[in-house]
Structure formats: C-alpha cells, structure tokens
Amino acid sequence: MTLFRNMPKKEYIRKMFDSIAGDYDMLNHIMSLDVDKSWRRKAIKAILADGRAHDVLDLACGTGDFSIALAKAMGDGGGKVTGVDLSEGMLEVMKKKVDAEGLGDMISMSVGDGESLPFEDGKFSDVSIAFGIRNFEDRPAGLREMLRVLAPGGKLVILELSMPEFPPVRWLYKLYFLHILPWIGGMISGDKGAYRYLPASVVGFPDHRTFMATMRECGFRNVTHKAFTFGICRMYIGEK
C-alpha cells in the first residue's frame, strides 16, 4: 500500500479495497465480533419502516452485506437495490454472494463514483451508505449527489463508525482500533497499510454534531442521529 500513497485519495481508496477484497468479509466480522450485523438491521428497519415498496441506492456497497440483508428484508414486496462502489474487486465478491443467495432479480451493481452518480434526479426512494462515507474525497459533494438522486420525501440512511465519547471506552477503543486491529488485519490480509488507514479514517471523521450540520448544509432536512454500542457506530438519517 505504500506504493499508492502519492495517488489522489479516490484512486488510493479504490486500489486499497481491491487489494483486501478477498479477506474483507472475514476480517470485518472477526474484528467487530459480528456486532456490525445488528447495526445493519437497525438501519434496514429505518429504511423499511413505512411499509411501502422501496428502490434503494446502496452507495459504497463493498462486498454487498448491506445490499443483501436489505433485499432479504424486503422479501417479495417488489423492492430493488442498486449497489455502487469504486472497487471492482469488492463488487466481484458481491456478485458471487448475490448469485449464491439467488437475489440477482432484486440486486444490481456497478462500479461508480458517489460524488458523480450516473442516475437521473429523483430516481431512488432511499439512499443507504454503510461504513463508506468517511472514505469520500469530497463528502459535501457526495451528500449533494445523494440528495439529487433521492425522490421528494426520500430518505438517506448512513451507518458510520465513530470514536466513543465516554473517556474509558474511548481509551480502550483507541488502543484496540489503532494498535491491535492493524496488527490482526495485517496478519490475515498481508496488507498492514490498509488496516492502518481504516482506523485512521475513523479517528479523522467529524463528530456527530459537525457531520449533522454538514448534512443540513447540503440540503437535508429532519436530520437525526442515533449512537449504537457506546458510540462505536452511529446512524444518521436525513430527508429530502
């Protein structure tokens, strides 16, 4: 990964995720002790709470965990999920998982840039992004694109890791996240650089008050936030 560091952030992110795609799911679940699945369920419940049919854009969809869980929760109600990610390697893993689950009729996927989406205005009932907004090179540009492709009354649901605010939990989290996690990730994937970047990207992400203000500045209304698991993960919701 040191070879990539002089690249623009977007290209660095793409190559980094391509390089760890094969081990990404296993590492994710090992290092979160599978708690990430409960966070996803809460975000999916927020999307589907109104009971209507949904056409959801899942940005930074990665290997498809959120897209697949969302499609399963939709059932046979006619919903659709469109996954978009910068990394071809991650989408290759996602396609195998979608095919194995028999969800090809509900889930489509393509390589794309969340800051310049190839969709018409108002196309989607909802937009989701799970653990990917912190990797955007220009977050306000991405948020404005999400708003643009949402239908009037549509909802944006974001899941993102964050630093806990309670000092003892914050100290333990930083010890694990900044020192132990990169070692584990590097041992399993062989890419220590990627697992140094990922914790650093969480530490560098704005606090929830600042990020909510950015969402409002980009045009979202009724912006809310919930903290999960001592503030290790946060869910942000905004409406068009």
C-alpha positions in Angstrom: 0.0 0.0 0.0 2.9 2.4 0.4 3.1 2.5 -3.4 -0.4 4.0 -3.5 0.1 6.9 -1.1 1.1 9.5 -3.6 -2.1 8.9 -5.5 -5.3 11.1 -5.2 -7.4 9.8 -2.3 -10.1 8.3 -4.6 -7.6 6.2 -6.5 -5.9 5.2 -3.3 -9.2 4.0 -1.8 -10.1 2.1 -5.0 -6.8 0.2 -5.1 -6.7 -0.4 -1.3 -10.1 -2.0 -1.3 -9.3 -4.0 -4.5 -6.3 -5.4 -2.6 -8.2 -6.6 0.5 -11.5 -7.6 -1.1 -10.9 -11.3 -0.7 -10.4 -11.1 3.1 -12.6 -8.2 3.8 -15.8 -10.0 5.0 -13.9 -12.4 7.3 -11.9 -9.6 8.9 -14.9 -7.3 9.2 -16.9 -9.9 11.2 -13.9 -11.1 13.3 -12.9 -7.6 14.3 -16.5 -6.4 15.1 -17.5 -9.7 16.8 -20.4 -9.7 14.4 -21.9 -6.6 16.1 -22.0 -4.9 12.7 -24.9 -7.2 11.7 -27.1 -5.7 14.4 -26.2 -2.2 13.3 -27.2 -3.1 9.7 -30.5 -4.5 10.9 -31.3 -1.2 12.7 -30.5 0.8 9.5 -32.6 -1.5 7.4 -35.5 -1.2 9.8 -35.3 2.6 9.5 -35.4 2.4 5.7 -38.3 0.0 5.5 -40.3 1.4 8.5 -43.1 3.0 6.3 -44.0 -0.4 4.7 -44.0 0.9 1.1 -42.1 -0.6 -1.9 -38.5 0.7 -2.0 -36.0 1.4 -4.8 -32.8 1.9 -2.8 -29.3 3.1 -3.9 -26.7 1.4 -1.7 -23.5 3.5 -2.1 -20.1 2.2 -1.2 -21.8 -1.2 -1.2 -18.5 -3.1 -0.9 -19.0 -6.8 -0.9 -22.7 -6.4 -0.6 -23.5 -7.3 3.0 -25.9 -4.4 3.4 -27.5 -4.7 0.0 -28.1 -8.5 0.5 -29.6 -8.0 4.0 -31.8 -5.2 2.7 -33.1 -7.3 -0.2 -33.9 -10.2 2.1 -35.8 -7.9 4.4 -37.8 -6.5 1.5 -38.9 -10.0 0.6 -41.3 -10.3 -2.3 -42.7 -6.8 -2.0 -41.2 -5.6 -5.3 -38.3 -3.7 -3.9 -35.0 -3.2 -5.7 -31.4 -2.4 -4.6 -28.8 -0.8 -6.7 -25.2 -1.2 -5.4 -22.5 1.2 -6.4 -18.8 1.0 -5.4 -15.5 2.3 -6.6 -13.8 -1.0 -6.2 -14.2 -3.7 -8.9 -12.6 -6.2 -6.5 -15.2 -5.7 -3.9 -18.0 -5.9 -6.5 -16.6 -9.2 -7.8 -17.0 -10.6 -4.3 -20.5 -9.1 -4.0 -21.7 -10.7 -7.3 -20.7 -14.1 -6.1 -22.6 -13.6 -2.9 -25.7 -12.2 -4.6 -25.7 -15.2 -7.1 -25.3 -17.6 -4.2 -28.3 -16.1 -2.4 -30.4 -16.1 -5.6 -31.0 -12.4 -5.4 -30.0 -11.4 -8.9 -33.5 -10.2 -9.7 -33.5 -7.8 -6.8 -29.9 -6.5 -6.7 -27.9 -4.9 -9.4 -24.4 -3.5 -9.1 -21.9 -1.3 -10.9 -18.6 0.5 -10.5 -19.3 4.1 -9.8 -18.2 7.3 -8.0 -20.5 8.5 -5.2 -19.5 12.1 -5.9 -20.7 11.9 -9.6 -23.6 9.5 -9.9 -24.8 8.3 -13.3 -28.5 8.5 -12.3 -31.3 10.9 -13.1 -32.7 13.3 -10.5 -35.2 11.8 -8.1 -34.6 8.2 -9.2 -34.5 6.4 -5.8 -36.9 6.2 -2.8 -33.9 5.9 -0.4 -30.1 6.0 -0.4 -28.0 4.0 2.1 -24.3 4.0 2.8 -22.8 1.7 5.4 -19.3 2.4 6.6 -18.3 4.3 3.5 -19.0 8.0 3.8 -15.7 8.6 5.7 -13.8 7.4 2.6 -15.3 10.1 0.3 -12.7 12.5 -1.0 -15.3 15.3 -1.0 -18.1 14.4 1.4 -20.3 17.5 0.8 -20.2 16.7 -3.0 -21.2 13.2 -2.2 -24.1 14.3 0.0 -25.4 16.7 -2.6 -25.4 13.9 -5.2 -27.3 11.6 -2.7 -29.9 14.4 -2.3 -30.1 14.9 -6.0 -30.9 11.3 -6.8 -33.5 11.0 -4.0 -37.1 11.3 -4.8 -39.0 14.1 -2.9 -39.7 12.8 0.6 -36.9 10.2 0.2 -34.6 9.2 3.0 -30.8 9.0 3.3 -29.6 6.4 6.0 -25.9 6.4 6.9 -24.1 4.0 9.1 -20.6 5.0 10.2 -18.0 4.1 12.8 -17.1 6.8 15.3 -15.0 7.5 18.3 -16.9 6.9 21.6 -17.2 9.9 23.8 -17.1 8.3 27.2 -13.4 8.5 28.2 -12.7 4.9 29.5 -14.5 3.4 26.4 -12.7 5.8 24.1 -9.3 4.9 25.6 -9.9 1.1 25.2 -11.3 1.6 21.7 -8.3 3.6 20.5 -6.0 1.0 22.0 -7.7 -1.7 20.1 -8.5 0.2 16.9 -5.2 2.0 16.4 -2.8 -0.8 17.6 -4.4 -4.2 17.8 -6.7 -4.1 14.8 -3.9 -3.1 12.3 -1.8 -6.0 13.5 -4.6 -8.5 13.2 -5.7 -7.2 9.8 -2.1 -7.1 8.5 -1.5 -10.7 9.7 -4.6 -12.1 8.0 -4.7 -10.0 4.8 -1.0 -9.3 4.4 -1.8 -5.6 3.9 -0.9 -3.7 7.1 -1.2 -0.3 5.3 -4.9 -0.8 4.6 -5.6 -1.7 8.3 -3.7 1.4 9.4 -5.7 3.6 7.0 -9.1 2.2 8.1 -8.7 3.1 11.8 -7.1 6.5 11.0 -10.1 7.3 8.8 -12.5 6.8 11.7 -10.4 8.9 14.0 -10.4 11.7 11.4 -14.1 11.6 10.7 -16.1 14.6 12.1 -18.0 14.2 15.3 -21.7 13.6 15.0 -22.7 17.3 15.6 -20.4 18.5 12.9 -21.5 15.9 10.4 -25.2 16.5 11.0 -24.5 20.2 10.4 -22.9 19.3 7.1 -25.9 17.2 6.1 -28.2 20.1 6.7 -25.9 22.5 4.8 -26.1 20.1 1.8 -29.9 20.3 1.8 -31.2 17.5 4.0 -34.0 18.2 6.4 -35.2 16.5 9.6 -31.6 15.3 10.2 -31.4 12.8 13.2 -28.7 10.6 14.7 -28.5 7.5 17.0 -25.5 6.1 18.7 -25.0 2.3 19.0 -22.7 0.2 21.2 -21.3 3.1 23.3 -21.0 5.3 20.3 -18.7 3.0 18.3 -21.3 3.2 15.5 -23.7 6.0 14.6 -26.7 6.1 12.3 -27.6 9.4 10.5 -30.9 9.9 8.8 -31.9 12.9 6.6 -34.8 13.5 4.3 -35.2 15.3 1.0 
